[in-house]
Each structure stands twice: as structure tokens, then as C-alpha cells.
Amino acid sequence: DGGITQSPKYLFRKEGQNVTLSCEQNLNHDAMYWYRQDPGQGLRLIYYSQIVNDFQKGDIAEGYSVSREKKESFPLTVTSAQKNPTAFYLCASRDSGANQPQHFGDGTRLSIL
Amino acid sequence: AQKITQTQPGMFVQEKEAVTLDCTYDTSDPSYGLFWYKQPSSGEMIFLIYQGSYDQQNATEGRYSLNFQKARKSANLVISASQLGDSAMYFCAMREVENFNKFYFGSGTKLNVKP
């Protein structure tokens, strides 16, 4: 089945530690996105990538980093500089075309130990 | 200024009745797209319906329809014949032509369907 796979489903981070969230898609989409969702709130854009080896900062990029070495993969690293990383993280991809929606993975819940 | 505003944090509806979830947007782009997503308690985001700014007719997808009023900049989601499985968070989102790949999301409306 085509779709977006995020792993792990749950992740715990210690103080001062970097952690990486995985996002893989087999939909052959060019564009990929990372969002952060805090309890009871909407989605805030962290980073997005329109094509391999290219990505742009979203509204809350500080403390996060990404790479896009392959079309299928868009991992997100939450660095120790992100002081409040506890949140639900959603990855999405999108086909080209004005009316194309984003397709989302099932998310990763990140907590501080 | 907020690009997308959803003014109803929570809504209740009786099973089998219709419900309208409000969404207003702010843009100066002549071309834009509006999307509605459903987020059950499990967390995944499910695409429901799309409306383009130049579409002449309101979009419909099964029990979902979009009441698009361009002059008022509103794109309200109407769910007909509510079911218990419709209980979820609902998010309105917009994409502008200025930045084709950037989506703006509202804060969401939590819908509870009562049996």
C-alpha cells in the first residue's frame, strides 16, 4: 500500500540529547513537510522540502534540522537547542498540482525524560 | 494576522443531524485553495474536501460539503447526517499561490456527536 510511514510512534528524549524522527513515503511525491502539534492546538510548520537536496524553514524551525537526500525520506532531528520539544510531530507529503492535499503519516509523540 | 480562523473550539451535534463548522481566511492572493482535514483521537490527519478559489460550485464529497462564500472569505464545512465516528478534531487549511507548498492551518474545532 502507498503511504507515509513515521517511526517511532513514541520517543523519549533526555536533556541535552539529539533525536531523529523518521519519515518515509512511497507515493512518489516531490514535496514533504514536518509539523508540530501541541495539545489542543493546530499544526505549525517546522520545515518543508519541495525537491531532493532542497528545504526551507517554516514558522518554528529553531532547534530543528532536516535533510532530504532521497525523494522518499525526510528525517527530522530535534536538537538539544529545542528547549520544549514535547509535542506530536506529523510528517506529510504532497503531489504537484493546485488541488492536491497533503497526505499525513500517523505521527510521533516525543516526550522529555 | 491569522491566515485561518476557526472560532468554534468545540461543538456538539446529535447523531443523524447536520452540523456546520466555521472557517474564515485572510489572503490577498487571487488564487488559493482551501482544505478540510479530520483528526481522530488516534492522531492521523485525514483529508476530507478541497475548494479552489476559482471553483464556481461548492465542493461536495459524500456527506461533506463546503459552503464557500468568497466575498465573506469563509469556507464552512457542512457534515450531513452525523455519525458517532465523526467525533474528532476538524482543521481548515489554506494554500496560497504565492507559496505553492506552504499550508496554513486553523486551530481546529472539536466535534462531539451524541447518540
Boltz contact constraints between the chains, C-beta under 6 A:
constraints:
  - contact:
      token1: [A, 31]
      token2: [B, 101]
      max_distance: 6.0
  - contact:
      token1: [A, 42]
      token2: [B, 105]
      max_distance: 6.0
  - contact:
      token1: [A, 42]
      token2: [B, 106]
      max_distance: 6.0
  - contact:
      token1: [A, 42]
      token2: [B, 107]
      max_distance: 6.0
  - contact:
      token1: [A, 42]
      token2: [B, 108]
      max_distance: 6.0
  - contact:
      token1: [A, 43]
      token2: [B, 105]
      max_distance: 6.0
  - contact:
      token1: [A, 48]
      token2: [B, 101]
      max_distance: 6.0
  - contact:
      token1: [A, 50]
      token2: [B, 101]
      max_distance: 6.0
  - contact:
      token1: [A, 98]
      token2: [B, 33]
      max_distance: 6.0
  - contact:
      token1: [A, 99]
      token2: [B, 50]
      max_distance: 6.0
  - contact:
      token1: [A, 99]
      token2: [B, 52]
      max_distance: 6.0
  - contact:
      token1: [A, 101]
      token2: [B, 35]
      max_distance: 6.0
  - contact:
      token1: [A, 101]
      token2: [B, 47]
      max_distance: 6.0
  - contact:
      token1: [A, 104]
      token2: [B, 44]
      max_distance: 6.0
  - contact:
      token1: [A, 104]
      token2: [B, 45]
      max_distance: 6.0
  - contact:
      token1: [A, 106]
      token2: [B, 44]
      max_distance: 6.0
  - contact:
      token1: [A, 107]
      token2: [B, 43]
      max_distance: 6.0
